[in-house]
Amino acid sequence: MTFVDSHQLSELLCLQLWMVSAIMPTKRNFGTKVSSLSGTVVITCLLLAVAAKEDRGVKLCVTQRQGIKDFSSQNLTQVPSPIPEETQYLDISHNFIYRLNGSSFSGLLQLCFLKATHCGLQELSPSVFDHTPLLKVLNISHNKLPFIPDLSLKHLRVLDLSNNVYSSYRVPESFQDLTHLDLLSLGSPAAVSVGYNDFDPLMNISLHHLILGAGNLWRKYDSGSLAKIRYLQKFSLHTAFCENFRQFENLLVDLNQTQTKSLRFITFVPDDCQVSGNPFKNLRTMTSIRSLTLENTWINSSFMEMFVKNVWLSPLYNLSFVNITYNEDTPDGFQFPAINHSVSLSSITFRGINHYQYRYPTINMSFEVISKLTYLKFSGTGMNILPCKVMSVLPSLETLDLSDNLLSESGFWWPMCSHTSTFPKLQHLSLSKNRFSSLSFISQKMKEMNTVASLDLSFNSIILDGACSWPIQLTQLSLGNNNLGNEVFSSNSIQVIPADLNIPALTSLHVDQNAITSLSKEVFAGLPRLKALKAGNNPFFCSCESYWFVTAFNKSLVLDWPLDYLCSSPPALAGLSLSEYKPTKLSCEAWLQAAVALPAVITVSACLALLFYKCDGIWYTKMLWVWIRMKRRGKQRSNMLTNVSFFYHAFLSYSHQDSDWVDNQLVPSLEGAGFSLCVHERDFVPGEWIIDNIINCVECSYKTLFVLSKHFVQSEWCNYELFFAQHRALSVQRDSLVFILLEPIPADSLPKRFLKLRSLLRQQTYLEWPKDERKQRVFWVNLKSMLHVADKSVVLKEVALSLSDTIPLITDPV
């Protein structure tokens, strides 16, 4: 996922095109204009994979990936041993471990997070955690613990004991020593009542969040039980109420005494329940309450009217409905007239609504009642048309989230609506996961919303259908997972950030989940105001390329450091956390290496020079030169012997991009007819310089056969082969060049270095490869006839050696 933040956004797509041009060439010009750029822009998200939200305990405990050990789902019957001492996070869930004894975690002094769920755990030894003094997160939910265990963990902050089989919520006295405990989750299908003294040990600890229940009905709640927890700020209840709402009303009274600010009720009303009375009436008197969530519950329209009235008369700021099933049990649906009361509500969320009746719900409610809303979310509701009044009667709305619906351009900007004003204060708009398709249309409509600074259009079917011009105040635009094409986006495979990237107002850069191997100092020189960087999950090279980023870059700016930064190369360091890679300055700084090496080189050179002079090195050098000259003369004479024979009928010169035709057509046809061919891929001598191989093959072949194509004239090596073969033709054998024209080559497409080829083709006859199969037969006959001439000159090496005695008589002077 890749983001670029700056101060002003205009003509976004041009930036995207420019950014990708440093990685891959683009072939289309979309006609978008470039303007000054600063804001938050998603530029590479085509195949974006949505990352799961990190567990709170992982953030709290883990500082390096080597500290994570996962032994889940391995059919274990006991805790494996040995476990590395540096382990910080240990998961042994989904095994068959029925007991944890005192030696289970021996030596794990750094263990901070322990997860042992779904193991059938029935017993904990009193000394089981004696060797884990730093344990902060303990999750032993979904087991078979018959009672809430005694625990003495002074640093424990998160404890999950839900979905076990204990029959009472009474917590042990040892819990009063858990002074750092922030979150506690308790719940059991067998626990159906709450006693007055069950939570006494929690009275004086700073417990912030308490979660109770396992989805079952409670038979009894003793009034005053929860009122003893003094510092409770958030309360979640997973318990159903139906016939006896008196318990629930008493519970709200107790939570008012604790001054709890946030309430969350899960499966509050069963599907077959008819709510009687007014169970939420106590909301009106809860002076500290600020947030309320109803989740996974059944709501009738009659209950909704009563519930909303209580919310309107309460001091609530935030109201959320999550995964609810809505049923209209009243003839006219949901009816809520205006009330003469000041409403505190500023945020409403609907996330996931299932309609029991297969029709649109009937809602008659005055929008003026919620005119002070600053946040509104309708997600996963099936909405395909935005109500007209939403745009004009919510003057204070700053954030509108309509993600995961069925909206299109015509559904959001409904043609039948006429608006006097369009979201006069809206700053953040999310239209993600809908059915929008036209980017140019959206860009034009966004000019009517002259206050929107952030727009999310990800996960739609948007195409680039024309030029786009965005309003100047738009500073964040997300276009991930659409149909914009690889010409604009690089499919999450950015390999390098351009070193000349210069955006002075940039504040946030997200280039995670790409193919970046290093982050250079030059990149950040053009980003002087950078405040946040996210570059994890890239294949980093643990080499000097990463030296500056590892040792000098300010890691407080890196949002995902160090967990998502791993070495991918070299193989010896693969998997190592980048934070543990410690290169030395001497090994990576060239100037420092030169400063150290230069005095050493001068000293060694001086010593060698002195030794050379003392040992008569000058005289030995002269003798070596004489010996080399003698060997060269001997070699020249031996060359006269080899020049009388050729080892190949022809040397093939071609571009590797034409190798399919050469391998499948040319070579089989000629070698099948008895000709000996020299092919560079097969006959070059391994280890020798390529130029030497070319010269030797040209000289040892009777002909040099060139396969001409557009690829040939773009090849540097083909140019060398033509050069040497041409010089041989001038000095030894004028008819040694044979040209095969594989495809037409326009004269104006020839590079300057191949201008000589143009004159050669004018002077010499060449063969054209025909497409017609009958003409191809004539082609092979002509080519083979040209090579048959070489038969009289291809002499066996043994015959040439027999002439070695007579050649000196011819060449040496008398």
N, C-alpha and C positions, 0 to 999 in steps of 0.2 A: 504494500500500500504506500502511495507516495503523495505527500502534500507539500505545497510551497506556500508560505505565509508572507504577506507583504501589506502595504498600506492602501493600495487602490487597485481595483481589478477592472480591466477593460479589454475587450477582444481576447478572451481567455484562450481560445483555441490556437491562436498564433503563438502564444507562449508554449503551449503544449507541443506544437509542431517544431518550434525552435529547440526545445529541450531535447526532443527525441532525435533531432538531426545530429546531435553529437554521438548518438549510439548507432543509428542505422539510417541509410539514405531513404528519403521519401520521394514518391513518384507523382503525387497529385498536389495540385495547388488549389486550395479550397476558397481562395479569395477573401480570407479574413484579414482585417487590418490590424497592425500592431500599434499598441499604445502603451503608455507608462503603466507599470504593473506593480502592484503591492497588495497583498491580501492573503487568503488561504485558498489554494487551488489544487484540486486533485488532478494529477497529470498522468498517473499510471495505475490504473485499477481494473483493467479489462477482465482479468481472471482472478480478481481479488477473492481470496479466501477469508471469510469472516472469522476472526479469532474469538475464542471463548473468553469470557471474563475471568480473570485470574482469581483464584481463591484467596480470600483475605489472609488466611494463615500462611500461604506461600509468600506473599509480600512481606509478612511480618517476620518470617524466619529465614528464608533462603537467600543466601548471598552469592552462591556459585552453584552451577549445575552439577558439579561433582558431589554436592551435598545431598542430592536427591536419589533415593533408593526406592524402587518400586518392585515389591514382591507380591503384588495382588494377583489373584486368580491363578495360582500355581499349585493348588491341591496340597498346601502345606498343612502339617498337623502341629507344628511348633514354630517359633520364631527362628529363622535361619541363622546360622552362625558359621564363620564370623562375619560381622557387619563392620565396614570401615569406620574407624573412630571419628572421621570428619563428617559423618552423616548428620544432616540437619533436618531432613524430611524423610520419614519412613512410612510406607504404605504397605500393610499386610492384609488388606481387605479381601473379601471373597475367598477365604480359605476355610480350613476346618480346625481352627485353633480354639479349643474349648477352655483353656486356662493359660493365664500369664503368670509366671512365677518370678521370684526375685532375681534370677539370673538371665531373664529373657533379654534385657537391654543393658547388660553389664558392659561397661567401657564406653557407652555412648554419651559422653559428658557434654557433647555439643548438640544432642538431639533437642529440637525445638518444636517439631510438628510430628505427631503420631496419629495415624489413621488406621483403625482396626475395625471396620464395619463389615457386617454380613459374614461373620466368622462362626456364629453359634456360640459366642463367648459366654461362659457361665460363671467364671470365678476369676477374681483378681487377688493375687497374693498381697498381703499388707506391705511387703517390701518391694513390690514390683517396680516402683518408680524411684527407688533409693539412688540409682545410678544415673538419673536424668534430671539433674538440678535445674537445667535451663528450659525445661519443657514449658511452652507457652500455649500450644494448641493441642487439645486432646479430643479426638472424635471416636467414640466407641458406641455409636448409635447402631440400631438395627442388629441387636444381638439378643441374648437370653439371660441378661443379668437379672437375678431375682430381687435385688434391692439396689438402692443408690449407694455406690461404694464410698468408703472413707478415702479422702485424698488430702495429701499434705504437699502441695506444690505451690510454693510462694510466688513463682513467676507466672502461674497459669492465668491466661487472659481469655481463652475461648474453650468452653467445655460443652460437648454435645453428648448427652445421654439419652436422647429420644429413641422411641420405638424399641424399648426393651420390655421386660415382662414383670417389672416390679409393680406391686399393688398399691403403693402409697407414694405420695409426693413429698413425704417428710425427708428433708435433707439432713445429712449427718452433722454433728457439732463441728467436725473438722473444717467445714466450709467457711466458718467464721474467720479462718486463717488465710483464705484465698483473697487477700486484700487487693490484688490486681485484676480480679475476675471482672471482665467487661461484658461477656455474652454467655448466657447459660440456657441450654435447651433441654427440657424435660418432657417426657411423654411416654405413656404406656397404655395399650388397650385394656390392661387390667386395672389401671388406676382411674376410678370413676368418681372420686370425691377429693375435695381439698379441705384439710383440717385447719383449725385456727392457728395452730403452732407449727405447721409444716415448714414455713419459711423463716422461722426465727433466727437461724444462724446467718441469714443474709441481711439482717437489719442494718449492720454497720459497715458493710463493704460497699465499694463504689460500683455496684452492678448497674450497668447502663441499659442492657437489653435482656429481657426475659421472654423465652418462648415456652409455652405450655400446650399440652394436649397431643393426642394421636388420632384425632378425627372422630373419636367416639363421644357418646352422650355422657354428660356428667349428671350424677344423681344428686350430688350435694356440693354446695360451696359455702363454707363458713364465712360469714361477713366479717371483714377486718383482716383476713389472711394476708392479702396483698398490700394492705395499707401500711404494714410494718416495714416494707422495703423502701427506705427513705429516698434513695438516690435514683430510683427507676425513671428512665427517660423514654424508653420505648418498650411496648408490650405487644407480643404476638400471641394469638390464641387460636389453636387448631381444634376447636370443639364445637359441636352442633348443639343448638338450642331449638326447642319447638314448643312443647306444651307448657314448660315452666320457665318463663322469661324472668321470674323474680330473681333467680340466681344471677342472671346477666345484669340486671339493674343494680344489684348489690355490688357486683364486681366493678361496675363503672363508678360507683360511689367511692370504693376503695382506691381506684386509680386516680380519682380526683384528689384524694388526700396525699398521694405520692407526687402530685403535680406532673404526672406523665404527659409528655408532649405528643407522642406518636402512638397510634393504635392500629393494629392489623388483625382482622378477623378472617380466618380461613374456614370455609365450609360452615358458615354461620347458620344457614337455614337449609335443612334437607329438602330434597326435591318434592316430597309429598307433604310438606308442612304448610298449614294455613296459619299465618301469623295473626295473633290476636293481641289487643292492647297496643301499647306504645313503648317497646323495649328501649328505644334510643332517646327517650325524653330527657334523660339525665345529661345528654350532651350539652344542653342549653346552659347548665350550671357548672360545667367543667372549664374553669377559667384558664387553665394552662394548656388545654388541648389545642394542637395546631395542625395535626395531620391524621387522616383516617383512611384506611384501605379496606375494602371488602373484596375477598378473593375466593374463586372457585365456589360460588354459592348461587342459589336459585333466588331470583327476585321477581315478584309479581308487580304489576303496575300499581295495585292498591298499596302494597308495602312501600313501593318507591315514592308515592305521594307523601306518605307519612314520614318516611325517612328523610326526604329532601327538605321538608318543612322544619324538622329538627336541626338539620345541618344549617339551614338559612338563619336560624335563631341562635346558633352556637358561634363561638369565636374561632371556628375552624378556618385555616388558610388553604389547606391542600386536601382535596378529596379525590380518591382513586377507586375505580372499579376494574378488577383484573379477572379475566376469564369467567365472566358471569353468564348465566342463562336467563334471558328476559322473557317473561310470559305476561301477556295482557289478559288479566282476569276481570277487567272492567269493560263495559260496552264501548266507552269512548276513549279507551286507552289511557295514557298518562295525561292528566289534567292538573295544571298547577297555576293558579291565578297569581297576579302580582300581590305582594304583601308590603305593607307600610312599615319596613324595618331595614335598618342599615345592615348590609351583608358584608362579612369580613372575607368571604371566600375569594381567593385570587388565583387558584390553580385547580383545574379539573382534568382528570385523566380517565379515558375509557380505553383499555387495552385488552382486546379480545372479547367480543360479544356474540353469543349464540342466540338466535331468535327461535323461540319454541314454535311460534306460528310461522309458516312459510309466507310471510308478507312483510311489507314495510311497517314498522311500528308507528302508531299514532301518538304524536307528542304535541301538546298544546301548552306552551310555556312562554312567558314574556322574557325576551332577551334582555330587557332593561334590568332585570333582576341580577344578571351576571355581567353588567356593563363594566365592572371594575376588574374583570379577569385580566391577568397578565400572561397566563399560561393555559393553553387548551390543547388536549391531545385526544384524537379519535384514531386509534390504531387497531387494525384487525377487526373492523366493524362491518365490512362489506359495503361501505359508502361508495356510491358512484356519482352522486351529485351533491355539491356543497350547497347547503341552504343559503339563499340570497342574503339574508340578514346577517349572517356571520361576518361578511366582509365589511359591513357598514355600521353595525350597532355595537361593536366591541371596540370602542375607541382607545382603550388602555392595553389591548392585547399586544404583547411583545414576542411571544413564542407560539407558533401554531404547528402542531405535529399531526399530519394526516397520512402517515406512513402505513404501508401494508393494507391498502384498500383497493378499490376498483376504479379509481379516478383516472380520467383522461383529460386532454385539453378542454374539451367541451363540457366535461363534468365539473371541472374546477372553475373555469370561466364560463358559467352557464349563460347562453345567449339570451334567455328570457329574463335575466336579472338586470336591473339598472341600479347603479351605485352612485350615491352622492359623494362618498369617500371610500377609499379602499385601504383598509388596515392602516390608519394614519400613524400608528406607532410600532408596527410590526418590524422586528429586527431579525428573527430567526424563523425560517419556513422549511419544513421537512415534507417532501413529497416522495420519499423513497418507497420502493416496492409498490408501484402503481402501474398504470398503463399509458404513461406519457410517451410520445414518439417524436415530436418535432422540436428540435433545439432552437431553430430560428424563431418559431412562433413563441416559445417560452421566453426567449431573450427580449422580444418586443413587448410582451405583456408585463415583464418584470419592470419595465420603465414606468408603469402605472403605480408600482409599489416603491415609492421613492425613499423608503426608510429601511428596506430589507438589506441587511449586511451579510447574512448567511443563508445559503440555499442548498438543500440536499436533494439531488435528483438521481441518486444511485439506485441500481436494481430496477430500472425501467426498460423500455425498448426504444430508447432515444437514438435517432440517427442524425448524422450531420447533413442536413438538407439545404443548407444555404449559409450565407454570411450571418454572423451573429455579432451584435453590438450590445454590451451589457452596461447597466447604469453604473455611474462612477462610485456610488456608495457601497456596492456589492464587494465584500472583501473575502468571502469564502464560498466556494462553489465545489460541490462534490458530484462527479459524473461517473463514478465507478460502476462497473458491471452494466454497461449498456451496449449498443451496437455501433459504436463510433468507428471501429475498424483500426487495424494495426498501422495505417498510415499516420494516425494521430497519436495513438497510444502504443506503448511498447510491450504490452502484455506482461507486465510485471517482470521484465528481464533487463532492467537497466544495469549495465555493466560498469559505467563510470559516470561520475558527475563532472560536467565540464569545468575545467580549471578557470575559465574566464567567466564563470557565472557571477554576475555583478548585479545584485539587488540590494541596495543599501538599506531599504526599509524592511527587509525580510525579518520576521520574528520567530517563525517556526518552520522547521524542515523535516518532513517525514519521508524517508526513503527505505523503510523496512520492507522485508520480503521481496527483495530483488536479487540481482546477481553481482552486487558490488563487492569487490575484493579488498579495497582499501579506501581510506578517506584521507586525502592529502591536505596539507597546510594551505596550498594555493586556493582550494575551493572556498575555504572559510575566510580568506582575505577579502572576498567580495561580499561577505555577509556580516558587516560590523555590528548589527543590532540583533543578531541571533540570540534567542532566549531559550529555545527548546529544540532538541534534536532527537529523532527516533530513527535509528538505522539498524536495528537488530534483525536477526534471521536472514543474514546475508553470508555468503561463503568467504569469509575473510582469510587472507593469506597472512600467516604469522611469520612475517619476514620484515625486512627493513622498510617495506612499503607501509607497514602499520606502526612503525616506530613512533612517529610524531603523534598520532592519535592516541596511542597507548600511554605515552609518557608525558605529553604536554597539554593535550586538550582538556578543558575544564569539564570534568565528568558530572558536575552538578547540573549541567545543561542537558544531559542525556537522560531521557525519560525511562528507557528500558535497560539501562546499564545495571549490572553486568550480565544478567541471566541470558539475554538473547544474543550475546556476542561470543561466538565460538570459532575456533580455528578450523578451517577445512583443508588447509595445505600448509606445510608439507605433511605427508602421511604420518610421520612420526609424532606430529603435534595435533593431528585431527581429533576434534572433540574437546580440546583444551580450552578453557575459558580465556578470553582475550585479556581479562584482568590478571591472569596468572602468567601471561607471557611477558617475560622480563628481558628484552634485548639490551645489550650494553651500548653505550654511546659510541665507543670505539668501533664496534662492529657495523654501525650503520651511518656514521657521519664521515663522508668522503674526505672533507677537509682535514678532519682530525686524523684519519688514516694516513693522508699525505704528509701531515706534519710529523707524524711518528715515523713513517717509512722513509722520508727523504734523507734525514741524517744517517739512518742506517744504510741506505743505498750508497750514499757518498762515501761512508766509511769503508764498506765492503769493496766498492769500486777502487778506492785508493789502495787498499791492501792487495787486491788482485793485480792492479797495474804494477805495483812494486815487485810482486812475486813474478809477474810476466817478464819484467826487465831483468831481474836477477837470474832467471833461468834461461836466458837467451831466447826468449819468445819470438823476437823479430826474425832471427835466423830460421827458426822452425816454420814460421809463417811463410817465408819466401820459398822454402822447400815444398810446403803443402801446395802452393800455387803452381809450381813446376809440375808436381805429380798430377794435379787436376787437369792441366793442359795436356799432358800425355794421355791420360785416360779419355779425354774428349776426342783426341785424334783417333784413338783406337775405336771409339764408338762410331765416329763418322765413317770409318772404313767398314765396320760391320753393317752400317745402314745401307751401304751399297748392295749388300747381299739381300737384305730384306725387301729392298725396293723392287726387286724383280718379281715379286709374287703378291697376290691379294688374298686375304682370308675370307672376304665376303663379296657377294655379288653387289650388295647395296647396303648403305647405312640409311635408316629411316629417320627423318627429322619431322616431328609433328608436335602439336600441342596436346597436353594430357587431356584436355576437354574433348579431343577427337579420338581418344583411345578406343572407344567402342567400335568405330568404323575400322580402325587399324587392326584391332584384335580379332574382329569378327569377319572382316572382308579381305583386307589387304594381305596380312600375314598368312592366313590359311591358303589363299589362292596361290601365292608365290612359292611358299615353302612346300606346298603340295605338288608343285611343278618341278621341284628339285633345286630351287634357288636357295642360297645361303644368305640370310638377312641378319643385320646387326641392329638390335632393338635396345634402346638405352635402358629400359626397365629390366631387361633380362641380361644384357651382355656387358654393361658397364662394370668395371673392376671395382669391387667394394673397397673403400678406404682411400682411393685415389681422388685427387682434386677433379671436380666436374669438368673444368676446362681441359685438363690433360686427357680425360676420357673422351671428350668430343674430338680433340685433335687426333688421337690414336685411332678412333673408329673411322674418321674421315679418310685418313691415310691408308688404312688397311682395307678399305672398300673400293671396288672398281667404280661404283656410282654412288652418288648421294641423292636420295629420293626425298623430295620435299612435298609434304601434304599441306597445301595452302588452304587457309580458311580465315575467317574473321578472328578466330581465337589465335591462330598462328602469328598474325601480325601484332598481337598484343603481348606476346610472350618474349621475355628478355632472353631466355635460353635459346629459343628458336633463332633469334637475331645472331647470337654467337655462332650457332651451327652454320647458318648461311654465310657468315663472314669467313670462317675458316675454309668452308667448302669452296667459296668463290676464289680465295687466294690459291688454293690447291689447283683449281681449274686453270688459273693464269700461268702457274709455274710448271705444272706437270702434265695435266690432261684436260684439254679444253672442253671435251664433251662429257665430263663427269657429272654434270648437274641434270637432274630429271625433275620436272615440276608436274604435280597433280593438283588440279584446281578442284577442291572438294565442293566449293560453293562460290558464287560470284562475290568479288571483293570490290566495292566502289573505290575508284582511284583516290577520291578525297578522304577516304577513311584510313589510308595508309599513314602511320606515324612517320616522322621525319627520318628516323633511323632506318626505315625500310624503303626510302626513295630509290635506292639502287635496285631493289627488287622490281620496281616498275620498268626500268630500262632493260633488265634481264628478260622479263616476260615479253617485251617487244622484240628482242633479238632472237630468242630461242622458242622453239615449238614446245607447247605444253599440252598435257592430256587433261580433259575435263571429265569429271565423273558424272555420267548420265543417270537420270532417274529411271529411264526405260530399260527393262531387263534385256531386251534384244540388243540395244546399243551397248550395254555393259559387257556383252560377249566380245564385241569389237575392241572395247577398251582393254580387256585383259590380253587379247592377242597382241595388240600394239605394245603394251607395257612389257610383256614377256619377250617380245622380239628385240626390244632395246637392251634387255639384260642378257640375252643369249650371246651377244657379241663378246661378253666378258668371259665366256667359257675358255677361249684360247689364252686368256691372261691369268686365269685362276690356276696357279701352279702349286702342286704339292710341295710342302716344306722340305721333304726329303730330296726332291729333285734340285731345289735351290741350294741345298747344302752341298750337293755333289759338285756344284760349280764353284765352290769357295776357293779351290786351288787355282782356277784359271782367271778369276776376276782381278787379283793383284797384278797379273801379267799385263792386263789391259790398262789398268789405271795408273800403275807406278811408272815413273820415268825410267828410261833405259840408262 
